[in-house]
Amino acid sequence: MPEGELESRMMRRFGMDADDLRRSVDRMVDLGLERTDMLLERGENRVSELYTLGVALKNWISSEHSKYVRIVEAGENGEVLRAACIDPHDVTRFLRSTGGGIHMSGTLRPLDQYVRVMGLPNDTFTAVYPSPFPPENRRVVYVSNVTTAYKEMNADPSIFSRIEKRIAKLCNTVNKNTLVFFTSYSMMNRMRPFLERDVRKPMYWEESGQPRRTMTALNTFRSGRNGVFFTVRGGSIAEGIDFPGEELSFAIIVGIPYPPPTLESRAMSDMFDRRYGPWTGWKYVTEIPATRKMKQAIGRLIRAETDRGMAVILDKRASKYASELGAKLSQDPVADAAEFFFEGEGFKQGL
C-alpha cells in the first residue's frame, strides 16, 4: 500500500486531520483496554477486538515509512493490516547501548554483511575460526548439468526427470541415512510418485501442515541406518534438529533455496540498494540467505569429530557459492559418493 494511503482515506472519511486521527486511535486503544477488563470480569478470557484494532492502527501510523513496509493482506478471516520492519537497525538498537556482546554462529558469514545489516559499529571486531573437525570427514560437491531455475525447467522438461533419476540413483548407491532437501513442497510432492517408484529403501516424508505425522516419520528414520527422509529447506528439520552419529550421513540438496519474493523482501532489497549501492539488495536479501540455508543443511551432517558426511547439490548455480560452501564440481556424484563412503561400509552397487 502506498505511503500514507490508509491514513489519508481515514481522514477524508471521518473529516479529521493527522492530529485528530492519532488522538482517535489512542482513544480506541484506551477503550479497548476498558472493554478487555470488562470481559475478564465476566469470565471471558479474551482481548477486545477494539483493542486489537487500535493497537494495529497505532503501530501502522507510528511506523517510519523508510523502515517499515505497510501491507494489507486478504486472509481466511478477512483483511489484515501489517507493518513489517525491513530495517534490522531498529531491532538491534539496544545492543549499541550495552558494554559489549558476542555474536557467534557457524553461518554468520559474510561478516561484513552481517555487521552492516545488524547496524553494528563500524569498528566491530570480526573473526573466522577454522572448524575443529577433520576436513577429510566432510565432502560437498555440486553438478553442472541440472538446475531448478524456473525458466530453464520450463524450457527443458527433461531436467525434471534427470533430477529425479539422479536423486534415486544417489539414494540407492549410499547405504546410509540420507536427507533430501527440496526448495518447496510443490516440487517435492511433484517428484514423490517417481521417487516412491524408483528408490529402493525405506522412505519418509515431511508432511505439510501435519507436524505430528512428520515427527513420527522422523523418529522412525533416525532410529534406522538406511532410510531416506524427504524434506523442505527452511523448516525445523533443515535448521533446528541435530542428527548425531550415524543418524545422518548423506544429504542431497535439490536446487538453490532462494527466498520467495515478497513485499517485505522487495522493500528491503530497495532499501539496501539505496544505502549500499546497486545489486546490494539482491545479494543481501536473496543470495546470502540462500547460502546460509545450504550451510545449515550441510551442517546437519557433522556434529562431532568422529562424524563423516557428504552433501551433493543438484544445481549448477551452486558454482557461484562453491567457495563459501567448500564445494567442488563433480562430473559423477554417484561415483564420488560411493568412493567417499566405501571406507565406512556404506557402499553398495548403485543401479
N, C-alpha and C positions, 0 to 999 in steps of 0.2 A: 504494500500500500504506500502511495506517495507520502512524503513527509508532511505532517500536519493535516492530512486529508480527513481523518476521523474527527479531529478536534474542530476543524472548520465546519463540517457538517452538523456537529452537535451545537455549535454556537449559532449557526443560522437557524437550525430547527427550534431552539429554545430562546432565541433573542438574547444571547449572552455575549460578553467579551471574554478574553482569556482569564482575567482575574475571577469573574463570576463562575466560570467553568471549574477552576481549581477549587474555589470555595464550595461549590456544589458537590464535587467529588469527595472532598474532605468530610462534608456533612453526611454523604452517603455511607462512608466508612464508619462514622460515629453511630449513625442509626443502625447500621448492620451489626455493630457490636452490641448495642442495646437489644436488638432483636435476638441475637445469639444467646445473650444472658437469659432472656425470657424463655427461649426454647429449652435451655438447660434446666431452668426452674420447673418446667412442665415435664421433665424427664426425657426430653428429646435430645439425644446426644448427636447433634449435627450443627453445622455452621450455617448461618443465614445466607441465602442466595444474594441478598442485598449487600452483605459484607464482601462476599466473594467478588461480585461485580465491581464494587467500589475499589477494592484493592487492585484488581486488574486494570481499571481505568487510571488509577493513581500511578501505578507503575508505568503504564503506557505513556501518560502525559509527561511524567517526570524523567523518563529515559532520554539520554542525549542522542540526538539524531545521528551523530558521527560514530557512536559506539554501540548502537542498538539498531536492529532491523525490526520494523513493526510488521506483523503478519496477521492476517485474518484467514483462518482455516475452517473449512467446512468438514465437520466430523459426523459420526453417527448420532451424536446427541445435540447437533446444531452447530452454529458457528462459534469459533474460539478466537479470542484476542490473545496475541502473544508478542511480547517484546523480547527478542533474543539478543543476548550480549554477543558481539562479534569481536570485541577488543579485550583480550585476557588481562591487559594492564589493570583494568578495574578490579578484577577478581583477586589479583596478587598485590594490590596496593598495600595491604597490611604487612607484607613481607619487607617492604622498604623501611618500615619503622622498627624492625627488630634488630637486635645486635648482630645477627648473622644466621645463616641457615645452610644446610647441606641438602642438595638435590642429587639423588642417586638412582640410577636405573640402568639396565642393560640396553635400553632402547631410546636414550635421550639424544643421541647424535642425529644430525649435525648440531654441535653445541652452540655455534654462533646463532643458528636459527632459534634454538630454544631460549637463549638469553634475550634475543630480540622480542620474540612473541610473548614471553612472560613478563617483559618490562623490567628485567633485572638491570642493575647498574652496569655501565659500560666496562668498568674495571673488575667485573665479576671473574674470579679465578675459575678456570675450567681445566679439566684433565681427563684423559682417557687411559685406562689401565688395561693391561693385557689379561686375557682370560686365564684363569688358573688351571683350566682343563687341557689335557694333551691335545694338540691340534690334529694329530692323526686319528683321533676318535670321532672327528666330525668332517663330513663332506657335503658340499652343496653344489649342485650342477643345474644348468638350465639348457633348454633346447632352442634351436633356431628355426624350426620348420612348422611350428604351430603358434597360434595366438587366440585369445578370446576377444580381441578387439572387434567391436560390433560390425564395423564396415567390412572388415576382411572376412569374417564368418558369414556375413550376408552375401558377399560376392562369391565366396567359395564354400558351398555347403559341405564339401568333403572334409573340411577342417574339423567339423564336429565329430565325424566318425573316426578320424585319425586320433583325436584326443581321447575318445572313449577307448579305442583299441590300445593306445599307449598306457592308459590308466590300468586296464585289465591285465596287460602283459606285465607291468611293473608289480602289481599286486600278486600275480601268480608266480612271479620269479622269486620274491623275497619271503622266506618263511619266518616272518617276524610280525609283531603287531604294527599296523600301519594306519596312519591318519591321512585321509584325503580331504583337502580343503578346497571348497568351491567359493567363487565370488558372490554367489547368490543362491537362494533356494530355487529360483526358477531354473537355473542351469543344472543344479543337482537333480531336481525332480525330472527334468527332461532327459538326463542321461541314465536315470535309475533303472528303467526297464532293460536297457542294453547291458549295464553293469551287472545286474542281477542274473542275467543270462550268461555272461562271459567270465565273471570272477568265480573261481572255484575254491572258495574258502569261506569261513563264517563272516557274514556281513551285518553291520549295524548302522543305523541311520539316525541323524538328528531330525526330529520331527518338529516342524514349525508350530509354535503355539501349544506344544504338548511337553512341557518340561519334565513331568513325571515319567512318561514313556521314554524320553530321551535319556534321563539319568539311569533308568533301569537298564537300557541297552548299553550305556556307557560302562556301568559297573560290570556287566557281563563281559564286555570287551576287555576291560582291564584285568579281569581275573584269568583270561586266557593268554596265549602267547602266539597265536597265528590267525588273528582276526583283522578285519578292515572296518574302520569307523569312518563314515562319510559325514562331513560337517560343513558348516559355512563359516568363513573367516569373519572376525569381528565379534563373535559371540563368546560366551564364557568358556567354552571348550578350547577355543583357539588361544585365549589370552589369560584365563584365570584358573586353570586346573593343572596340577602337576602330575607327571607320569614317571615316577621313579623306576630305576632299574629297567627291566625288560617289559614294562607296561607299554612302552612306546619306543620303537627303534627306527621307523621309516616314515617319512612324510612326503606326500605328493601335493604340490601347490598348483592348482589349476587356475591360470590367469593371474593378472596383477590386480590386487584389491583396491583400485581407486575408489575413493568415497563417491557415492552417487551425488549428482549436483542438486543442491537445494538453494532456497532463497538465502539462507544464512551463509552457506559456503560461497555463493557468488558475491554477496556483500562483503564478506571477509576478504575474498580474493581481490576485489576492487580496492579495499582499504589498504592492503599490503602493497599493491601496485602503486598507489598514490604515495605511500610512505617510503617505500624502499626501491621503487623502480619497476619498469615493465617486466612482466612474466614472473616477478617475485611471488605474486599471489598464487599462480598455478603451482609453483614449486612448494610453497609453504602449506597450501591448503589441500593439494591433491597428491603430489609426488612423495613428499616426505611422510605423510601419514600412511601411504601405501607401503613404503619401505619399512616403516615401523611395524605394520601389521605382519609383513612377511618375516621380519626378525622375531616377532613374538611367536609366530607359528613354528619357525625353525628352533626357537629356544625351548620348545616343549621337549625336544629330543635329548638334550644334555642337561641334567640336573645334578650330576655328581661326577667325580673324577674318573670313575670306572664305567660310566655310560658311554655307549657308542651309538651314533645315529647318522643318518643320511637323509637329505632332502633333495627332491627333484622339482624344479619349477618348469611347468609346461606352458611357457610363453616366451617368445623371442624378445619381447620388450624388457625382459629381465636383464638383458645385456647392459642397459643404461644404469642399472643399480648393482651390477656384479661386484664392483669394488667394495661398496658398502656392505654387501651381503656376504662377501667372501666366497662368491660363486664362480664356477668355471664352466665354459661351454662344453657340452658333451655331444658327440656325434651318435653315441649309442648308450643312453642312460640305463637300459636294461642290463647291458654287459657291465657297465660301471657299478651298478647296484650289486650284481652277482659277485663281482670281484671284491667289493667292499665288505660284504657280509660273509664271504667264503670262510674266513678265518674264525668267524663266530658261529659256525654251524647253522647259518641262516640261509644258505643257498640251496635251491633245488632247481632243476632244469625248467626254465620258462617255456611256455607254449606259445 
